[in-house]
Amino acid sequence: MKSFEDWLREVGLERYASVFAENDIDSRVAHNLSEIDLKELGLTLGHRRLFFAALAALEAPSDVGGTPATDVPLAQATPTGERRQLTVMFCDLVGSTALSEKLDPEELRALLHDYRTRCGEVIKRY
């Protein structure tokens, strides 16, 4: 069985061997790395794609009916999105429906523009 460093050399990513070693990453955890992990380690976009492609080839069953090299499916190794925190705020202009029935469309547009501008100013402060 070849070492993780040998595998990196084989797939053309040997320049990152020391980075992986410094971060205690070897073949046992390579399949758990995400796009963000590899970016944080300093791999370029092209090298991240190369890493995942080589990992997928390593995990694929061989032509002679072999089994994948790891127990974790590739879908878990390559992220499909990222988790982010966000805040959603809803502000209502009380009586806006009644106003829309009384005002001309241009006046309503100007009023709503002013309302949104003032709300934005307050939100930016906090």
C-alpha positions in Angstrom: 0.0 0.0 0.0 1.5 3.4 -1.0 1.8 6.3 1.4 -0.3 9.4 1.2 2.8 11.3 0.2 3.4 8.9 -2.7 -0.2 9.3 -3.8 0.2 13.1 -3.7 3.3 12.7 -5.9 1.5 10.4 -8.3 -1.4 12.8 -8.8 0.9 15.9 -9.2 0.2 17.5 -5.8 3.5 16.7 -4.1 4.1 20.4 -3.4 1.4 20.2 -0.7 2.8 17.2 1.1 4.3 19.3 3.9 1.1 21.3 4.3 -0.9 18.1 4.7 1.7 16.6 7.1 1.7 19.8 9.2 -2.0 19.6 9.5 -2.1 15.8 10.4 -3.8 15.0 7.1 -3.2 11.5 5.7 -5.2 9.0 3.7 -7.4 8.2 6.7 -8.9 11.7 6.6 -8.4 12.9 3.1 -11.9 11.9 2.0 -13.4 14.1 4.7 -11.7 17.3 3.4 -14.0 19.9 2.0 -13.5 22.6 -0.7 -13.1 25.1 2.1 -10.6 23.0 4.0 -8.4 22.7 0.9 -8.7 26.4 0.2 -7.6 27.2 3.8 -4.6 24.9 3.3 -3.6 26.9 0.3 -4.5 24.7 -2.7 -5.4 26.7 -5.8 -8.7 26.2 -7.5 -7.2 23.9 -10.1 -5.3 21.9 -7.6 -8.5 21.5 -5.5 -10.3 20.1 -8.5 -7.4 17.8 -9.2 -7.4 16.6 -5.6 -11.1 15.7 -5.7 -10.8 14.1 -9.2 -7.9 11.9 -8.0 -9.7 11.1 -4.8 -12.8 10.1 -6.8 -10.7 7.8 -9.0 -9.1 6.3 -5.8 -12.6 5.7 -4.3 -14.1 4.2 -7.5 -14.3 0.4 -7.8 -11.7 -1.1 -10.0 -12.4 -2.9 -13.3 -11.9 -6.2 -11.6 -14.6 -5.7 -9.0 -12.6 -4.1 -6.3 -14.1 -2.1 -3.5 -13.8 1.6 -2.9 -10.7 2.7 -0.9 -12.8 4.4 1.8 -16.2 3.8 3.4 -17.4 7.4 2.9 -19.1 8.1 -0.5 -17.6 10.8 -2.7 -20.8 12.8 -2.3 -19.8 13.4 1.3 -16.2 14.3 0.3 -17.2 17.1 -2.1 -19.4 19.8 -0.7 -22.5 21.0 -2.5 -22.8 24.3 -0.6 -21.6 26.0 2.5 -23.3 26.8 5.8 -23.6 30.5 6.6 -25.4 32.5 9.3 -27.8 35.2 8.2 -30.3 37.4 9.7 -33.7 38.1 8.1 -35.6 41.2 9.0 -39.1 42.1 7.9 -40.3 45.7 8.1 -43.9 46.7 7.2 -45.1 50.2 6.4 -48.4 50.2 8.3 -51.3 51.2 6.1 -49.4 50.9 2.8 -52.2 49.0 1.2 -54.7 51.7 1.9 -52.1 54.3 0.8 -51.6 52.5 -2.5 -55.3 52.9 -3.2 -55.3 56.7 -2.5 -51.9 57.7 -4.1 -50.8 58.0 -7.7 -48.3 55.2 -8.6 -45.5 57.8 -8.9 -46.3 59.2 -5.4 -46.4 55.8 -3.9 -43.1 54.8 -5.5 -41.5 57.9 -4.1 -42.9 57.3 -0.7 -41.8 53.7 -0.6 -38.3 54.7 -1.9 -38.0 57.2 1.0 -39.3 54.6 3.5 -36.7 52.0 2.3 -33.9 54.6 2.3 -34.6 55.6 5.9 -35.0 52.0 7.0 -31.7 51.2 5.4 -30.0 54.0 7.2 -31.2 52.8 10.6 -30.2 49.2 9.8 -26.7 50.2 8.7 -26.2 51.9 12.1 -26.9 48.7 13.9 
